[in-house]
Amino acid sequence: MALVVLYLIAGVAYLLWRPSTFNASAPVFSGVLYAAELFGFFTSLMHIAMVWRLSVREPPEAPPGLRVDVFVTTYNEPVEMLRRTLLAAKLMHYPHTTWLLDDGDRPEMKALAVELDVLYLSRERNDNAKAGNLNNALRFARGEYVCIFDADHAPSREFLQRTLGYFTDPDVAFVSTPQDFYNLDSFQHRARRGGRLVWNEQSLFFRVIQRGKDMRNATFFCGTCGVLRRAALDEIGGFSVATLTEDLDTSLRIHQKGWKSVYHAQSLAFGLAPTDIVPFIKQRMRWGQGAMQVLRRHGFVLFARGLSPGQKLNYFASIVMYFDGWQKLVFYLAPVIVLTTGVMPISELSWEFLARFVPYFLLSFWVFEEVGRGYGRTLDTQRYDMARYAAFIWATTALVRDRLRFRVTDKIRAADAATAARRFMLPQTLVLTVNALAVPVGVLLYGLQVSPLPLGAVIANVFWAGVNASLAQLVIGFTRRIATFHRREYRFPIPLPAMLDAEGRHPQAGVLDDVSGDGFKYYGQFPDSLCVGDLVHGEIVLPASRVRFRAQVRAMFGSSKDSDARALGCEFLWERPESRDELLAFLYGSDLQWKLNRFAERSLTPLDRLRRWMRPTPRDGEEERPRWASALIRSRGGVGETRVGVIAVRAGPDEPRTLIAFRRIGVKEDLTVYVTTRTGTQPMRGTAVLFDAMLASGTPLYFYRFEPSGESPAELR
C-alpha cells in the first residue's frame, strides 16, 4: 500500500509538471509522447483498482439432480483432438449429457460421436460462427445448466462437482474458470530449460485480474471452461451474435440484467495454447476487434445501463488495453525520431527532469510487479507487448470498421509455419531495423556536429533505441525457434512405471517419460542388442490399470558404455484403440505434469526478494526439476501388498525425495523401495511421510517425502 501511494504521488507530480518541459519548436511530437505517458498512467491506475483485492472462494457442494448439458464446439479441428476432449467430458463425475456441436458438418465427426456415444448436432449454415452454433444447440438441449468447452479443452473429472455448487445462489448466472494449457512449449509460454518456473502470457489475467474482477461482480465468461444458467441465457436471448467476442458481450449483457457471476480460480480444464506466432497474433487480433465492437455497441461501456460503477470500470479497463499498441508504437519510434532528426520532445534533458522522471519510471515497473503478485514478470510482459503491438493497433481500427469476420484459431501447426512466421514478424523487424540504424546515424550526426542534440540526450536515446532493438530481437529469435519445432503432438513430462518385455528374460522395469499418444522415451534396462527399427512390447502401469503396448524404436540415446544416458525413443503401434484412449484419458484433463515436476508460474517480486534476503531459508533459489525412476514399494515389516510408483532421483545423502504411490501407503510408514534406474535395481530403506494427494483421471495419487535411512545408497543415477 505504501509503495502504491508513493507511486501515485510520484506519477501525479511528474505528469502535472511535465507540460512545462514541452519543446516549443516540436509541439506535435511533444504532445504525442506526453499523451502516451498519460495513457500509461491512467491504465495503470485502472489496473491497480481492478486487482487491489482478490477473491478467495471455496466451492459449495454440488447439489444432486441438476440437469446439465455439456457442449463441445468444433469447426475444423482434427479428430484426435476432439477424441481427447470428448473422452474427458464424458468421464466428468456429475451426471450430464455430452453434445458434439460440429459447425463443419463433417462425416468423421459424426462417426466419432457415434463411436464415443455422445449426442451429435450440426447445421447446414454456420451463420454467426461459434455463437450461432451454441444458440442452435440451445434449441435442442433441455438442461437447466450449460457447460461449454472448446474443441481443445479437456476437462478434469471434478469440473462439474467444483462449479455447480455456486448455483445454489439463485442470482448466479455463470461460473467461469481459468483457461489453462497443457502444451508448455507453446508460443505463449516461457520456461527455463530444466527449471521449474513456467510462465504463461495469460497468467496475470487468470491468476490475478479475473480474481480482482470477481470482487466487483465483473468477471466475464471467456468462451470455454465455464457453466452458465440456462435461465440467464434465455433472458438475454442466447449468446450474443453482434460481436466477434460472443463471450465478452454475453457476459456484459447478463450483468446488465442484474445477474451475478463467479470466478472459480482453480484450473479444471486444459487446452492447447497457440503453437507459434501466427495463431497467437490472429487470436489476439480477433479478441481486440470484438472488444472494439463491444465498446461501440455499449456506449463505450462507461455509459452502459444496468452496470455498477465497479463493473463499468472493469469492463472498460479490459477493453481499453487494446489501445496499448498505439502507445508502444510511440515509444518504439520516439528515439529514432530524436537521433535521426535532432528534434527533442522536451526542451532539455536536465537534472531536474531526470530527478522527476526516473523515480516515477522505476516505481511504475515495481508497482506492476507487486500488484501482479509475482505473475506480472515485467521483462516477459514487455516481450509480448512487442510481439502483439501491431495486432492491437490493427484491432482498434474495428472501432470504425463494420465488416469483420470470425476466424477460428488454428489448433495444429501449419506446414508453412516458418514462412508465415516471417510475415507476421514484419512489425518487429521494422522496430529492430529502424532502432538499430538510428543508433549509428545519431552518433555520426553528433560526431560531425550536425545534430543539435547535447551529449546527454544522445546517450539517453541511444540507450532507449538499444532497448527497443533488443526487445524486438528477443521476440524474433524466440519466434524463429518456435517455428522450426516440428513435433506433431505435445509430449508430457510425466513419469510412468513400465515393464519392457525382453526375449528369454523377465520383463525389464523402467520408466516412460516424454510421453504422448504417439510415442515416448523409455529409461531403464533393455537389451544391448536393440536397434533402431526394432519392435518392443510392454506394459504401462497407470494408477487404475495396466495398458499393454507395442512400439517401434525410432531413436537410441547414449551407449552401452554410458549407461546413465541410455534411453529409447519409441513410436506407439497401437493394436487396440481402447488402450490408446485409456492412456489419453490419463494424460489430458489434469495438472499432473505440474504436480510431478513442481512447476510454478509465480516468480518472486522485489519485495519477496527483500524479505528472503532479510530472512533467508535453506531452500532459497529455484530448484531443478526432478528426474524419476520406477519403484516397487513394500512395507518394512513385509505386511501388505507391493505397490507401484515412481521416485525422484537426486544426489546427496539423507536428502528427502518425492515418492509417488499409485495406492495409499499410510500417513507415515517405514518402507523398502526397490528403485530401477538406468544402471540397475537397488533397494532403498527409509520413512515415507504423506504430504499431498491429487486426482489423476479420477484416480488418487499419493505424494510422500521419502527420507532414506543411513543404510540406503547415498546416490541414485
URHU-V335985 format. One record per backbone hydrogen bond with DSSP energy under -0.5 kcal/mol. CO is the residue of the C=O (numbers start at 1). NH is the residue of the N-H. Records with the same first field share a line. If there is no record, write none. Layout:
CO = NH + NH
This chain:
1 = 5
2 = 6
3 = 7
4 = 8
5 = 9
6 = 10
7 = 11
8 = 12
9 = 13
10 = 14
11 = 15
12 = 16
13 = 17
14 = 18
15 = 19
17 = 20
18 = 21
19 = 22
21 = 347
22 = 24
23 = 26
24 = 27
26 = 30
27 = 31
28 = 32
29 = 33
30 = 34
31 = 35
32 = 36
33 = 37
34 = 38
35 = 39
36 = 40
37 = 41
38 = 42
39 = 43
40 = 44
41 = 45
42 = 46
43 = 47
44 = 48
45 = 49
46 = 50
47 = 51
48 = 52
49 = 52
63 = 66
66 = 68
67 = 144 + 145
68 = 97
69 = 71 + 147
70 = 72 + 99
71 = 73 + 149
72 = 101
74 = 103
78 = 82
79 = 83
80 = 84
81 = 85
82 = 86
83 = 87
84 = 88
85 = 89
86 = 90
87 = 91
89 = 92
97 = 70
98 = 119
99 = 72 + 101
100 = 102 + 121
101 = 74 + 103
102 = 105 + 123
106 = 109 + 110
107 = 111
108 = 112
109 = 113
110 = 114
111 = 115
112 = 116
113 = 117 + 118
114 = 117
119 = 100
121 = 102
125 = 127
126 = 129
128 = 131 + 132
129 = 133
130 = 134
131 = 135
132 = 136
133 = 137
134 = 138
135 = 139
136 = 139
137 = 140 + 141
144 = 230
145 = 69
146 = 228
147 = 71
148 = 225 + 226
149 = 73
150 = 153
152 = 154
153 = 155
154 = 270
156 = 159
157 = 93
158 = 162
159 = 163
160 = 163 + 164
163 = 166
164 = 167
165 = 168
166 = 169
168 = 170
169 = 172
171 = 260
173 = 229
174 = 262
175 = 227
176 = 264
178 = 180
180 = 271
182 = 184
183 = 186
186 = 189
188 = 201
190 = 199
191 = 193
192 = 195
194 = 625
196 = 198 + 600
197 = 192
199 = 190
200 = 203
202 = 206
203 = 207
204 = 208 + 209
205 = 210
208 = 212
209 = 213
210 = 214
211 = 55 + 215
212 = 215 + 216
213 = 216 + 218
214 = 217
225 = 177
226 = 148
227 = 175
228 = 146
229 = 232 + 233
230 = 234
231 = 235
232 = 236
233 = 238
234 = 237
244 = 246
245 = 249
246 = 240 + 250
247 = 251
248 = 252
249 = 253
250 = 254
251 = 255
252 = 256
253 = 257
254 = 257 + 259
255 = 258
260 = 173 + 174
262 = 176 + 264
263 = 265
264 = 178
266 = 268
268 = 156
269 = 180
270 = 154
271 = 182 + 183 + 273
274 = 187 + 188
276 = 280
277 = 281
278 = 282
279 = 283
280 = 284
281 = 285
282 = 286
283 = 287
284 = 288
285 = 289
286 = 290
287 = 291
288 = 292
289 = 293
290 = 294
291 = 295
292 = 296
293 = 297
294 = 298
295 = 300
296 = 299
298 = 301
299 = 303
300 = 302
301 = 304
304 = 307
308 = 312
309 = 313
310 = 314
311 = 315
312 = 316
313 = 317
314 = 318
315 = 319
316 = 320
317 = 321
319 = 322
320 = 323
321 = 324
322 = 325
323 = 326 + 327
324 = 328
325 = 329
326 = 330
327 = 331
328 = 332
329 = 333
330 = 334
331 = 335
333 = 337
334 = 338
335 = 339
336 = 340
337 = 341 + 343
338 = 342
345 = 23
348 = 350
350 = 354
351 = 355
352 = 356
353 = 356 + 357
354 = 358
356 = 360
357 = 361
358 = 362
359 = 363
360 = 364
361 = 365
362 = 366
363 = 367
364 = 368
365 = 369
366 = 370
367 = 371
368 = 372
369 = 374
370 = 373
372 = 375
374 = 603
377 = 381
378 = 382
379 = 383
380 = 384
381 = 385
382 = 386
383 = 387
384 = 388
385 = 389
388 = 392
389 = 393
390 = 394
391 = 395
392 = 396
393 = 397
394 = 397
395 = 398
396 = 399
397 = 400 + 401
402 = 404
414 = 417
416 = 420
417 = 421
418 = 422
419 = 423
420 = 424
421 = 425
423 = 426
425 = 429
426 = 430
427 = 431
428 = 432
429 = 433
430 = 434
431 = 435
432 = 436
433 = 437
434 = 438
435 = 439
436 = 440
437 = 441
438 = 442
439 = 443
440 = 444
441 = 445
442 = 446
443 = 447
444 = 448
445 = 450 + 451
446 = 449
454 = 458
455 = 459
456 = 460
457 = 461
458 = 462
459 = 463
460 = 464
461 = 465
462 = 466
463 = 467
464 = 468
465 = 469
466 = 470
467 = 471
468 = 472
469 = 473
470 = 474
471 = 475
472 = 476
473 = 477
474 = 478
475 = 479
476 = 480
477 = 481
478 = 482
479 = 483
480 = 484
482 = 485
484 = 486
490 = 492
492 = 494 + 515
493 = 495
496 = 512
497 = 541
498 = 510
499 = 501 + 539
500 = 508
502 = 505
505 = 502
508 = 500
509 = 525
510 = 498
511 = 523
512 = 496
513 = 521
515 = 492
518 = 572
519 = 516
520 = 570
521 = 513
522 = 568
523 = 511
527 = 530
531 = 534
534 = 553
536 = 551
537 = 501
538 = 549
539 = 499
540 = 542 + 547
545 = 542
546 = 548
547 = 540
549 = 538
550 = 573
551 = 536
552 = 571
553 = 533
555 = 569
557 = 567
559 = 562
562 = 559 + 565
563 = 566
566 = 524
567 = 557
568 = 522 + 570
569 = 554 + 555
570 = 520
571 = 552
576 = 579 + 580
577 = 581
578 = 582
579 = 583
580 = 584
581 = 585
582 = 586
583 = 587
584 = 588
591 = 594 + 595
592 = 596
593 = 597
594 = 598 + 599
600 = 198
605 = 609
606 = 610
607 = 611
608 = 612
609 = 613
610 = 614
611 = 615
617 = 620
623 = 196
627 = 649
629 = 647
630 = 676
631 = 633 + 645
632 = 634 + 674
633 = 643
634 = 672
635 = 638
643 = 633
644 = 662
645 = 631
646 = 660
647 = 629
648 = 650
649 = 627
650 = 716
652 = 655
657 = 659 + 706
658 = 648
659 = 661 + 704
660 = 646
661 = 702
667 = 690
669 = 671 + 688
670 = 636
671 = 686
672 = 634 + 674
673 = 675 + 684
674 = 632 + 676
675 = 677 + 682
676 = 630
677 = 680
680 = 677
682 = 675
683 = 713
684 = 673
685 = 709
686 = 671
687 = 707
688 = 669
689 = 705
692 = 703
694 = 701
696 = 699
699 = 696
701 = 694
702 = 661 + 704
703 = 691 + 692
704 = 659 + 706
705 = 689 + 707
706 = 657 + 708
707 = 687
709 = 712
